Amino acid sequence: MRMSKEGEMRKLLILYATQTGNALDAAERISRESERRGCKAVLFSLDQYDASLLPCEDVVIFVVSTTGQGDTPESMKVFWRFLLQRNLSPSWLDGLHYAVFGLGDSCYQKYNFVAKKLDKRLYDLGAMAVIERGLGDDQHPSGYEGALDPWLSSLWRVLNQMDPKFFPNGPDFVILDTKFVDKPKYHIKYHAVNEVDSESSTISVLQNWENEIQKARGMSPGRFSGSTYRPDCFLNMVKNQHLTKSPSIKDVRHFEFEFTSTAIPYRTGDILEILPGQNHAIVDAFLERCNLDPELLISVHSREEKDHILANGKNTSNAPMKLKNFVQLAMDVSSASPRRYVFEVMSYFAEAQHEKERLLYFASSEGRDDLYEYNQKERRTFLEVLEDFPSVQLPLEWLVQLVPPLKTRAFSISSSPLVHPNQVHLTVSVVSLTTPFKRKRAGLCSTWLANLDPSKGTLIPAWFKKGCLPLPPPSLPLILVGPGTGCAPFRGFIEERALQSQSTSTAPVMFFFGCRNEENDFLYKDFWLSHAKSDGVLSESKGGGFFVAFSRDQPRKVYVQDKMREHGPQVWSLMNSGAAVYVAGSSTKMPSDVWSALEDVVAKEGEVPKESAVRWLRSLEKSGRPRGERAEIKDEKPGLLTKLLLNVTIQGSVGAVHVVMSPESTVGDLIAASVGQSRESKSKEEGELELPAENGTGVKQSEKNESFVEPIQEDKDDSSEDCTWPPLMDSYELDAILKQIEDMFY
């Protein structure tokens, strides 16, 4: 460790990468606690930091979140590409000490994948970890803080042992001072009525609403990416149909929307994000509780960032809006629970001593479990917390910073644009639950949609996002597994393949659907059965089939994985002919149970030991870019890794396997090869990572393992007869290649 000069105070560099703001919250907390112990902290987002300076640093704390299925946040992509350069030597970071804390969700297969691979890459470059990486889990009762609390305690002790100058008074001495609460990140500018843009009185209602959304979201810098300020379009609901019947425990709806203007092109399998409306009565109650005038004209400005430029060329400082509209469109006052830091800030504004003491207790490590019982478990809203502490009066600047942002909600599209050219359909389960203290809670977006009257013409702001399940070509056999609302994207798949079958021959499709009861929650029953009839795309006469598991209609519960085992020979036959397998649905046990069923089918029908089947499927998963998400799903282009016999993609919560077979090989051949080469598999998997060149734009076969690829320099010509490259390789494809290489080794 580089020793500090005589009398020189130590400092910590904290680098973070966040997608939704949680990693920033954690990084800011680490910074505050460091300074409370007498150690100066410097905080940067990874996209603000020059990665080439890392060798000059002494101690760096990394706080990174994992998005999607193992994806780095947008702010980390350039930094990570820099670390993957092949010209960085194994001793490049000698002398650097580091610690990594990750934020993830154990429901996902690649839990905290970004933190894990960053930790490994730093170590490979010669840096030394001062403490084992910490992994925060959204599924923990206290969220990521359940892991952050003990990790920080250990970090302070280790740093103090390394050099007592970090904390002159010891790691347990904490300065209690309001200055360590930070200043609010935003300042509010108030405007006179004559400062309002006169254009608003002459434009249409639709355009005015679009401008209001863009202003509200644009005035909260750092909370939303620039592409989400302005909606892609506005939708109008034309159908609100119940899919379940009483006494089903779930209320599932089929929604149909039409575009209010020009239709936005989308693909089957894509994602629709909707900005939900908040209950006006709750917004009014929030403004009243905070003593805020809803008619005030305001603009919100970051103290650190420049104003955002709107579509009309004006920046936010010249585009004031009513306070009520800002709260309605940018601040989630009706569904999101406040984080722990909110209670700490509230304690400094509490006038009643008993409220101050309770708030400080909730903000402490000792009060974490009680805070969970009070806040997260009861799903208290920001407004409800404020009402429980009436002596607290937070300034608007703090409210803007502390109230969780109103986020869009993502849904799998359940229609084909070819079949419904001016429409988009959704299959939505209306969220409703009761807390331990019998409070009724409802999902903000699903409940809002369910309560909309199609005849009212409500404008619905929407964004389209690419999914990772692009519709395969008609010639590719499919095995689809989608219980419950997991069937949504597959409804679009079947619609499109049925249309394709009218003009060309199509490959077989097997679909495994599951629900509790045939009578009450058999979603889209008539639709599936109509396509399962003779010559339909789901018909057994065409080599496919539609198989339903009704889990509660018989004494023994039956699930989709049971149906897969029951029809194992047919599943095996389709896999052997190159089928793609997709699984979508629950974020709990279902995806892993489906994977286990696949292992059983491969072992039984392939006549190999279970261990070989497990190893084979895992090798496919490792070599082919697993994917699995519940909400936001990013697009991937398959087939960029050539010479791979199978390509695996997972979608759903931990889930789906997308298996693409090479035309010259059978599953049996591959299993035989896997068993025969098992003695070599470990050494191949642990081979040294061939890192991409800094300016690589092509791909070639790695000399160490023909299954692996690496970017090559643009002026090299390594084309081969068995590889067909796209005529152009854009940055999107290069990103996909880099990600697949990472997944092989990290």
C-alpha positions in Angstrom: 0.0 0.0 0.0 1.3 3.5 -0.9 2.1 5.2 2.4 0.7 8.7 3.0 3.1 11.6 3.6 3.8 12.7 7.2 0.7 14.4 8.5 -1.2 13.9 5.3 -4.9 12.9 5.7 -6.0 9.8 3.8 -9.0 9.9 1.4 -11.3 7.4 -0.2 -12.3 7.5 -3.9 -15.8 6.1 -4.4 -16.8 5.1 -7.9 -20.4 4.0 -8.6 -22.5 2.8 -11.5 -26.2 3.0 -11.2 -29.3 2.4 -13.3 -32.2 3.2 -11.0 -30.4 5.2 -8.3 -29.9 2.6 -5.7 -26.1 2.3 -6.3 -25.8 6.1 -6.0 -27.7 6.0 -2.7 -25.3 3.3 -1.4 -22.3 5.2 -2.6 -23.5 8.5 -1.0 -24.0 6.6 2.3 -20.5 5.2 2.2 -19.2 8.8 1.5 -21.2 10.2 4.4 -20.1 7.6 6.9 -16.4 7.9 5.8 -16.5 11.7 6.4 -18.2 11.2 9.7 -15.2 9.1 10.8 -12.9 11.9 9.7 -11.8 10.5 6.3 -12.4 12.7 3.3 -14.3 10.9 0.5 -14.5 11.8 -3.2 -17.5 10.5 -5.2 -17.7 10.0 -9.0 -20.0 8.1 -11.4 -17.9 5.8 -13.5 -18.8 7.7 -16.6 -17.2 10.8 -15.0 -13.9 9.1 -14.1 -10.9 8.5 -16.4 -10.2 4.8 -16.1 -6.5 5.3 -17.2 -5.9 7.0 -13.8 -6.7 3.9 -11.8 -3.0 2.9 -11.4 -2.4 6.2 -9.7 -5.0 5.6 -7.0 -4.5 4.2 -3.6 -7.8 2.9 -2.3 -11.0 2.8 -4.4 -14.4 1.7 -3.4 -16.6 0.5 -6.2 -20.4 0.4 -5.9 -22.1 -1.2 -8.9 -25.5 -2.5 -9.8 -26.4 -5.3 -12.1 -29.2 -4.6 -14.6 -31.2 -7.0 -16.8 -29.4 -10.3 -16.9 -25.9 -9.5 -16.0 -25.7 -6.2 -17.9 -23.6 -3.3 -16.8 -25.4 0.0 -16.2 -25.1 2.5 -19.0 -22.7 4.7 -17.0 -20.2 1.8 -16.7 -20.0 0.6 -20.3 -17.1 2.8 -21.4 -15.2 2.1 -18.2 -15.7 -1.7 -18.5 -14.6 -1.7 -22.2 -11.4 0.1 -21.1 -10.6 -2.6 -18.5 -11.1 -5.3 -21.1 -8.3 -4.1 -23.3 -5.8 -6.9 -24.0 -2.8 -4.6 -23.7 -3.3 -4.1 -20.0 -0.8 -6.2 -18.2 -1.4 -8.4 -15.2 0.6 -5.9 -13.1 -1.2 -2.8 -14.4 -2.9 -2.2 -11.1 -0.2 -3.3 -8.8 -0.4 -1.1 -5.7 -4.1 -0.4 -6.0 -6.3 -1.5 -3.1 -10.0 -1.8 -3.7 -13.3 -3.0 -2.4 -16.5 -3.9 -4.4 -20.0 -3.7 -3.3 -22.7 -4.9 -5.7 -26.5 -4.4 -5.8 -28.6 -7.1 -7.4 -31.6 -9.4 -7.1 -31.2 -13.1 -6.3 -34.4 -13.8 -8.3 -32.2 -13.4 -11.4 -29.9 -16.0 -12.6 -26.9 -13.7 -12.9 -27.2 -12.3 -9.4 -24.8 -9.4 -8.9 -22.9 -10.5 -12.0 -21.4 -7.1 -12.7 -19.9 -6.8 -9.2 -18.4 -10.3 -9.5 -16.8 -9.8 -12.9 -15.5 -6.4 -11.9 -13.9 -7.9 -8.8 -12.3 -10.6 -10.8 -11.0 -8.3 -13.5 -9.4 -5.9 -11.0 -7.7 -8.8 -9.3 -6.5 -10.1 -12.7 -4.9 -6.7 -13.4 -2.9 -6.9 -10.2 -5.1 -4.9 -7.7 -5.6 -6.2 -4.2 -9.0 -6.5 -2.5 -9.0 -5.2 1.0 -12.2 -7.0 1.9 -14.3 -9.7 0.3 -16.9 -8.2 -2.1 -20.3 -7.4 -0.6 -23.4 -8.5 -2.4 -26.6 -6.6 -1.7 -29.8 -8.4 -2.5 -33.2 -6.8 -3.2 -34.8 -10.0 -1.9 -33.4 -9.5 1.6 -36.0 -8.2 4.0 -34.0 -5.0 4.4 -33.0 -4.8 0.8 -29.3 -4.2 -0.2 -28.7 -2.6 3.2 -29.0 -6.0 4.8 -25.6 -6.7 3.4 -24.2 -3.2 3.3 -24.4 -2.6 7.0 -22.1 -5.5 8.1 -19.9 -5.0 5.0 -19.3 -1.3 5.9 -18.4 -2.2 9.5 -15.8 -4.6 8.3 -14.5 -2.2 5.7 -13.9 0.6 8.3 -12.0 -1.8 10.6 -9.8 -3.2 7.7 -8.9 0.3 6.5 -8.0 1.4 10.0 -5.8 -1.6 10.4 -4.1 -0.8 7.0 -3.4 2.8 8.0 -4.7 4.5 11.1 -4.5 7.8 9.3 -7.8 6.9 7.5 -9.7 7.4 10.8 -7.6 9.5 13.3 -10.0 8.7 16.1 -10.7 5.1 15.2 -13.3 3.4 13.0 -16.0 3.5 15.7 -15.8 7.3 16.4 -18.6 9.0 14.5 -19.1 12.8 14.3 -22.8 13.6 14.6 -23.3 16.8 12.8 -26.1 18.0 10.4 -23.4 19.0 7.8 -23.0 15.3 7.0 -26.6 15.0 5.9 -25.5 16.7 2.7 -27.1 19.6 1.0 -30.1 18.9 -1.2 -29.0 18.2 -4.8 -31.6 20.4 -6.3 -32.7 24.0 -6.0 -36.1 25.3 -6.9 -36.7 28.4 -9.0 -40.1 30.0 -8.7 -41.6 31.8 -11.7 -44.2 34.5 -12.3 -47.3 33.8 -14.4 -46.0 35.9 -17.2 -43.0 33.7 -17.6 -45.1 30.8 -18.8 -44.5 29.9 -22.4 -47.4 31.5 -24.5 -47.1 28.6 -26.9 -49.0 26.3 -24.5 -52.3 28.1 -25.2 -52.1 27.4 -29.0 -50.9 23.8 -29.2 -53.1 20.7 -29.0 -53.9 18.9 -25.7 -51.8 15.9 -26.8 -48.7 18.1 -27.5 -49.2 20.1 -24.3 -49.3 16.9 -22.3 -46.2 15.6 -24.0 -44.4 18.8 -23.2 -45.5 18.6 -19.6 -44.2 15.0 -19.3 -40.9 15.9 -20.9 -40.4 19.0 -18.6 -41.3 17.1 -15.5 -38.9 14.2 -16.2 -36.2 16.4 -17.7 -36.2 18.6 -14.5 -35.1 15.6 -12.4 -31.5 15.2 -13.7 -29.9 11.8 -13.1 -33.2 10.0 -12.5 -34.2 9.2 -16.0 -32.1 8.6 -19.1 -32.5 11.3 -21.7 -34.3 8.9 -24.1 -37.2 8.5 -21.6 -38.0 12.2 -21.0 -40.3 12.3 -24.0 -42.8 9.4 -24.7 -42.5 7.5 -27.9 -46.2 7.9 -28.4 -49.5 8.1 -26.7 -52.0 5.2 -26.6 -55.7 5.1 -26.3 -57.3 2.1 -24.6 -60.0 0.4 -26.8 -60.5 -2.8 -24.8 -60.4 -3.7 -21.1 -61.3 -7.4 -20.8 -61.3 -9.7 -17.8 -59.5 -13.0 -18.6 -60.2 -14.6 -15.2 -63.4 -15.4 -13.5 -64.4 -15.3 -9.8 -63.4 -17.0 -7.6 -59.9 -16.8 -9.2 -57.4 -15.3 -6.7 -56.0 -13.2 -9.6 -57.5 -10.5 -11.7 -55.9 -10.8 -15.1 -56.8 -8.3 -17.9 -56.4 -8.2 -21.6 -55.8 -4.6 -22.8 -55.9 -3.4 -26.3 -54.6 0.0 -27.3 -54.6 2.1 -30.4 -52.0 4.7 -31.4 -53.4 8.2 -31.2 -51.2 9.3 -34.1 -48.7 7.5 -36.3 -48.1 3.9 -35.2 -44.7 3.2 -33.7 -43.0 0.2 -35.3 -42.3 -2.6 -32.9 -41.5 -6.3 -33.1 -43.2 -9.3 -31.7 -41.6 -10.0 -28.3 -40.9 -6.4 -27.6 -41.6 -4.5 -24.3 -44.1 -1.7 -23.7 -43.3 0.8 -20.9 -46.2 2.8 -19.5 -46.1 5.9 -17.3 -48.9 5.4 -14.8 -51.3 8.0 -13.6 -51.4 8.8 -9.9 -54.6 9.2 -7.9 -55.3 13.0 -7.9 -56.7 12.8 -4.4 -53.4 11.4 -3.1 -51.4 14.0 -4.9 -53.6 16.7 -3.4 -53.2 15.2 0.1 -49.4 15.2 -0.3 -49.3 18.8 -1.4 -51.6 19.8 1.6 -49.5 17.8 4.1 -46.3 19.5 2.9 -48.0 23.0 2.9 -47.3 23.4 -0.9 -49.3 25.5 -3.2 -50.3 23.3 -6.2 -50.5 26.3 -8.5 -46.9 27.5 -8.0 -44.9 27.7 -11.1 -41.5 26.1 -10.6 -38.5 24.7 -12.4 -36.1 22.3 -10.8 -32.4 22.4 -11.3 -29.5 20.2 -10.3 -26.8 22.0 -8.4 -24.2 20.0 -10.3 -25.5 19.5 -13.8 -26.6 21.8 -16.6 -30.2 22.3 -17.5 -31.6 19.8 -20.0 -32.6 21.0 -23.5 -36.2 20.2 -24.5 -37.4 19.2 -27.9 -38.6 22.7 -28.7 -35.0 24.0 -28.2 -35.7 25.6 -24.8 -34.1 24.5 -21.6 -35.8 23.6 -18.3 -35.0 27.0 -16.8 -37.3 28.6 -19.4 -40.0 26.0 -19.1 -41.7 26.3 -15.7 -44.6 24.1 -14.8 -47.2 23.9 -12.1 -46.0 22.2 -8.9 -49.0 19.8 -9.0 -48.1 18.6 -12.5 -44.5 18.1 -11.5 -45.5 16.0 -8.5 -48.1 14.1 -10.6 -45.6 13.2 -13.3 -42.2 12.9 -11.6 -42.7 12.0 -7.9 -44.1 8.7 -6.7 -46.1 9.8 -3.7 -48.7 7.1 -3.8 -46.9 3.7 -4.1 -43.1 3.7 -3.4 -41.7 3.4 0.1 -39.0 5.8 1.3 -35.5 4.5 1.7 -33.6 4.6 5.0 -31.8 7.8 4.4 -35.1 9.6 4.3 -35.6 8.9 8.0 -32.2 10.4 8.8 -33.0 13.6 6.9 -36.4 13.8 8.5 -34.9 13.5 11.9 -33.1 16.9 11.4 -36.5 18.6 10.6 -38.5 17.0 13.4 -39.6 19.5 16.0 -41.1 16.9 18.4 -38.3 15.2 20.4 -40.0 11.7 20.4 -40.4 11.9 16.6 -36.7 12.8 16.2 -35.6 9.9 18.4 -37.8 7.4 16.6 -36.5 8.7 13.2 -32.9 8.4 14.3 -33.5 4.9 15.6 -35.0 3.9 12.2 -32.0 5.4 10.4 -29.5 3.5 12.6 -28.2 0.0 12.0 -29.8 -1.1 15.3 -33.2 -0.1 14.0 -32.9 -1.7 10.6 -35.2 -4.6 11.4 -37.8 -2.5 13.0 -37.7 -0.1 10.0 -38.3 -3.1 7.8 -41.4 -4.1 9.8 -42.7 -0.5 9.8 -41.8 0.6 6.3 -41.0 -2.1 3.7 -43.2 -4.9 5.0 -46.2 -2.6 5.3 -45.3 -0.9 2.0 -45.8 2.5 3.5 -45.9 5.3 1.0 -44.0 8.6 1.4 -47.2 10.4 2.2 -48.1 7.9 4.9 -44.7 8.2 6.5 -45.0 12.0 6.6 -48.4 11.7 8.2 -46.9 9.5 10.9 -44.5 12.3 11.8 -46.6 15.4 11.8 -43.9 17.7 13.3 -41.6 17.1 10.3 -41.8 19.8 7.6 -39.4 19.0 4.7 -38.5 21.8 2.3 -39.5 21.3 -1.3 -35.8 20.9 -2.3 -35.5 17.9 0.0 -38.8 16.5 -1.2 -37.8 16.6 -4.8 -34.6 14.7 -3.9 -36.1 12.2 -1.4 -39.4 11.2 -2.9 -38.8 8.2 -5.2 -39.2 9.1 -8.9 -42.3 8.0 -10.7 -41.0 5.2 -12.9 -42.5 3.6 -16.0 -43.8 0.0 -15.7 -42.7 -2.6 -18.3 -44.9 -5.2 -19.8 -44.3 -7.9 -22.5 -46.4 -7.1 -25.6 -48.8 -9.9 -26.3 -49.7 -9.1 -30.0 -48.1 -9.2 -33.4 -47.7 -5.9 -35.3 -48.3 -7.8 -38.5 -51.7 -9.0 -37.3 -52.7 -5.8 -35.5 -50.9 -3.0 -37.4 -52.3 -0.1 -35.5 -52.6 -1.7 -32.1 -50.6 -3.1 -29.2 -52.0 -5.6 -26.7 -51.0 -6.4 -23.1 -51.7 -9.2 -20.7 -51.6 -7.7 -17.2 -52.2 -9.2 -13.7 -53.8 -6.5 -11.5 -51.6 -6.4 -8.4 -53.5 -6.5 -5.1 -52.3 -7.6 -1.6 -52.9 -7.2 2.1 -50.1 -6.3 4.5 -49.5 -8.0 7.8 -51.4 -5.1 9.5 -54.3 -5.6 7.0 -53.6 -2.6 4.9 -54.9 -3.0 1.3 -52.3 -2.3 -1.3 -52.7 -2.2 -5.1 -50.2 -2.0 -7.9 -50.0 1.5 -9.2 -49.9 0.9 -12.9 -51.9 -2.3 -13.2 -54.7 -0.8 -11.0 -54.7 2.4 -13.0 -55.0 0.6 -16.3 -57.8 -1.7 -14.9 -59.8 1.3 -13.8 -59.6 3.1 -17.2 -62.8 3.3 -19.2 -62.0 2.8 -22.9 -64.8 5.2 -23.8 -63.1 8.1 -22.0 -60.1 8.4 -24.3 -57.5 8.7 -21.6 -54.0 9.5 -23.1 -51.5 6.9 -22.0 -47.8 7.8 -22.3 -45.8 4.9 -23.6 -42.3 3.8 -24.6 -41.3 0.8 -26.7 -38.2 -1.2 -25.8 -36.6 -4.1 -27.7 -37.0 -7.5 -26.2 -34.5 -10.3 -26.2 -37.0 -12.8 -27.7 -37.1 -11.7 -31.4 -39.5 -13.9 -33.3 -37.5 -16.8 -34.8 -37.8 -17.6 -38.5 -40.7 -19.7 -39.6 -38.4 -22.7 -40.3 -37.2 -22.9 -36.7 -39.1 -25.3 -34.3 -40.1 -23.8 -31.0 -40.7 -25.1 -27.5 -42.5 -22.4 -25.5 -43.1 -22.5 -21.7 -45.3 -19.7 -20.4 -47.5 -20.4 -17.3 -49.9 -17.6 -16.2 -49.2 -14.2 -17.7 -45.9 -15.6 -18.9 -47.9 -16.6 -22.0 -48.1 -12.9 -23.1 -45.2 -12.8 -25.6 -46.1 -16.2 -26.9 -49.5 -15.1 -27.9 -47.8 -12.7 -30.3 -45.5 -15.4 -31.4 -48.4 -17.7 -32.3 -50.3 -14.9 -34.0 -47.4 -14.1 -36.2 -46.5 -17.7 -37.0 -50.2 -18.4 -37.9 -50.0 -15.5 -40.4 -46.7 -16.8 -41.8 -48.2 -20.3 -42.3 -50.7 -18.9 -44.8 -47.9 -18.1 -47.2 -45.0 -20.5 -46.3 -44.3 -23.7 -44.5 -43.7 -23.4 -40.8 -41.8 -25.6 -38.3 -43.6 -27.3 -35.3 -44.4 -25.4 -32.1 -44.9 -27.0 -28.7 -46.4 -24.7 -26.0 -46.6 -25.6 -22.3 -49.1 -23.4 -20.5 -50.1 -23.6 -16.8 -52.7 -22.1 -14.5 -54.6 -23.1 -11.3 -58.1 -24.0 -12.7 -59.4 -24.6 -16.2 -62.7 -22.9 -15.3 -61.4 -19.7 -13.7 -58.0 -18.7 -15.1 -57.4 -20.5 -18.4 -56.0 -17.4 -20.1 -56.8 -17.1 -23.8 -58.4 -20.6 -23.8 -60.2 -20.2 -27.1 -57.2 -18.7 -28.8 -54.8 -21.5 -27.9 -57.3 -24.3 -28.7 -58.2 -22.8 -32.1 -54.5 -23.0 -33.1 -54.2 -26.5 -31.7 -56.8 -27.8 -34.0 -55.9 -29.8 -37.1 -53.3 -28.0 -39.3 -53.0 -25.2 -36.7 -49.5 -24.0 -35.7 -49.9 -25.7 -32.3 -51.4 -28.9 -33.7 -49.9 -32.3 -33.0 -50.5 -33.2 -36.7 -47.8 -30.6 -37.5 -45.4 -32.0 -35.0 -46.2 -29.6 -32.2 -48.8 -29.5 -29.5 -50.5 -27.5 -26.8 -50.2 -28.9 -23.3 -51.9 -27.4 -20.2 -51.1 -28.0 -16.6 -54.0 -27.2 -14.3 -52.3 -27.2 -10.9 -55.5 -27.3 -8.7 -57.9 -29.4 -10.7 -56.8 -32.7 -9.2 -55.6 -33.9 -5.8 -51.9 -33.9 -7.0 -50.7 -30.6 -8.2 -49.4 -30.6 -11.8 -47.1 -27.9 -13.2 -45.6 -27.1 -16.6 -42.4 -29.0 -15.8 -44.5 -32.1 -15.1 -46.0 -31.8 -18.6 -42.6 -31.4 -20.1 -41.4 -34.6 -18.5 -44.6 -36.3 -19.6 -44.0 -35.3 -23.2 -40.2 -35.8 -23.0 -39.8 -37.8 -26.2 -41.4 -35.1 -28.2 -39.4 -32.4 -26.4 -36.3 -34.3 -27.1 -37.2 -34.8 -30.8 -37.7 -31.1 -31.3 -34.5 -30.3 -29.5 -32.7 -32.8 -31.7 -34.1 -31.0 -34.8 -32.8 -27.7 -33.6 -35.6 -26.2 -31.6 -35.5 -22.9 -29.8 -36.7 -23.1 -26.2 -38.2 -20.0 -24.5 -39.4 -19.8 -20.9 -41.2 -16.7 -19.5 -43.2 -16.1 -16.4 -42.8 -16.3 -12.7 -39.7 -15.0 -10.9 -39.8 -17.7 -8.2 -39.2 -21.4 -8.6 -40.8 -22.0 -12.0 -37.8 -21.2 -14.2 -35.4 -23.4 -12.2 -38.0 -26.2 -12.1 -38.3 -26.0 -15.9 -34.5 -26.2 -16.2 -34.5 -29.2 -14.0 -37.2 -30.8 -16.2 -35.0 -30.2 -19.3 -32.1 -31.9 -17.5 -34.3 -34.9 -16.8 -35.5 -35.1 -20.4 -32.0 -34.8 -21.8 -30.7 -37.5 -19.4 -33.6 -39.9 -20.0 -34.1 -39.5 -23.7 -30.4 -39.1 -24.5 -29.6 -42.1 -22.4 -26.8 -40.4 -20.5 -26.1 -39.9 -16.7 -27.9 -37.0 -15.1 -24.5 -35.3 -14.3 -23.6 -35.4 -18.0 -27.0 -33.8 -18.9 -26.5 -31.1 -16.3 -23.0 -30.4 -17.4 -24.0 -30.3 -21.0 -26.9 -27.8 -20.4 -24.7 -25.7 -18.2 -22.0 -25.5 -20.8 -24.6 -24.4 -23.4 -25.8 -21.7 -21.0 -22.2 -20.6 -20.3 -21.1 -20.4 -23.9 -24.2 -18.9 -25.3 -25.2 -15.7 -23.4 -27.8 -16.6 -20.8 -30.6 -14.1 -20.4 -33.4 -13.8 -17.8 -35.4 -10.8 -16.8 -38.8 -9.9 -15.2 -39.2 -6.4 -16.5 -36.9 -4.4 -18.7 -35.6 -6.8 -21.4 -32.8 -5.7 -23.7 -32.4 -6.9 -27.3 -29.7 -9.3 -28.3 -28.7 -10.5 -31.8 -28.1 -14.3 -31.8 -25.5 -16.0 -33.8 -22.6 -13.6 -33.4 -20.5 -16.4 -31.9 -19.8 -18.8 -34.7 -18.5 -22.3 -34.3 -20.7 -22.7 -31.2 -22.8 -25.8 -31.6 -25.6 -24.4 -29.5 -26.6 -20.9 -28.6 -28.5 -20.5 -25.3 -30.6 -17.5 -24.4 -32.6 -17.2 -21.2 -35.7 -15.0 -20.8 -38.2 -14.7 -18.0 -37.2 -14.2 -14.5 -34.4 -16.6 -14.4 -35.6 -18.1 -17.2 -36.0 -19.1 -20.7 -33.6 -21.1 -22.6 -33.3 -20.3 -26.3 -31.4 -23.2 -27.9 -30.3 -22.9 -31.5 -28.8 -26.1 -33.0 -26.2 -26.0 -35.7 -27.5 -27.8 -38.9 -24.7 -30.3 -39.0 -24.9 -31.6 -35.4 -27.5 -33.5 -33.3 -28.0 -33.3 -29.6 -26.8 -36.9 -29.3 -23.6 -36.0 -31.0 -23.1 -33.1 -28.6 -23.8 -35.0 -25.5 -21.4 -37.8 -26.6 -18.8 -35.1 -27.2 -19.5 -33.5 -23.8 -19.1 -36.8 -22.0 -15.9 -37.7 -24.0 -14.3 -34.4 -23.3 -15.3 -34.0 -19.7 -11.7 -34.4 -18.5 -10.7 -31.4 -20.6 -13.7 -29.2 -19.8 -12.3 -27.6 -16.7 -9.1 -26.5 -18.2 -10.9 -25.0 -21.2 -13.4 -23.2 -19.0 -10.5 -21.7 -16.9 -8.4 -20.7 -19.9 -6.9 -17.3 -20.0 -9.2 -14.6 -21.2 -8.2 -13.3 -24.7 -9.3 -9.7 -24.3 -10.5 -7.5 -27.1 -8.3 -5.1 -28.9 -9.2 -1.5 -28.2 -10.5 -0.7 -31.7 -11.6 -4.2 -32.7 -14.5 -4.4 -35.2 -14.4 -8.0 -36.4 -14.3 -11.4 -35.0 -12.0 -14.4 -35.4 -11.6 -17.8 -33.8 -9.5 -17.9 -30.7 -6.4 -20.1 -31.0 -6.9 -21.4 -27.4 -10.4 -22.6 -27.9 -12.3 -22.7 -31.2 -15.6 -22.1 -29.4 -14.4 -18.7 -28.3 -14.2 -15.5 -30.4 -12.4 -12.3 -29.9 -12.6 -8.9 -31.7 -9.7 -8.4 -34.1 -8.1 -5.3 -35.6 -9.9 -3.8 -38.6 -7.0 -4.3 -41.0 -6.7 -8.0 -40.3 -8.2 -10.6 -42.6 -9.0 -13.8 -40.9 -12.1 -14.8 -42.8 -12.6 -18.5 -43.2 -14.7 -20.7 -45.3 -17.0 -21.8 -42.5 -17.8 -18.3 -41.2 -20.2 -15.9 -42.7 -19.8 -12.4 -41.2 -22.3 -9.6 -41.5 -21.2 -7.0 -44.1 -21.0 -4.3 -41.4 -20.5 -4.7 -37.7 -22.0 -1.8 -35.7 -21.2 -0.9 -32.1 -24.4 -2.8 -31.0 -23.0 -6.1 -32.4 -19.6 -5.4 -31.0 -21.2 -4.9 -27.5 -23.0 -8.2 -27.9 -19.7 -10.0 -28.8 -17.9 -8.4 -25.8 -20.7 -9.4 -23.5 -20.6 -13.0 -24.7 -16.8 -13.2 -24.2 -17.3 -11.8 -20.6 -19.9 -14.4 -19.8 -17.5 -17.2 -20.8 -15.0 -16.2 -18.2 -16.6 -14.2 -15.4 
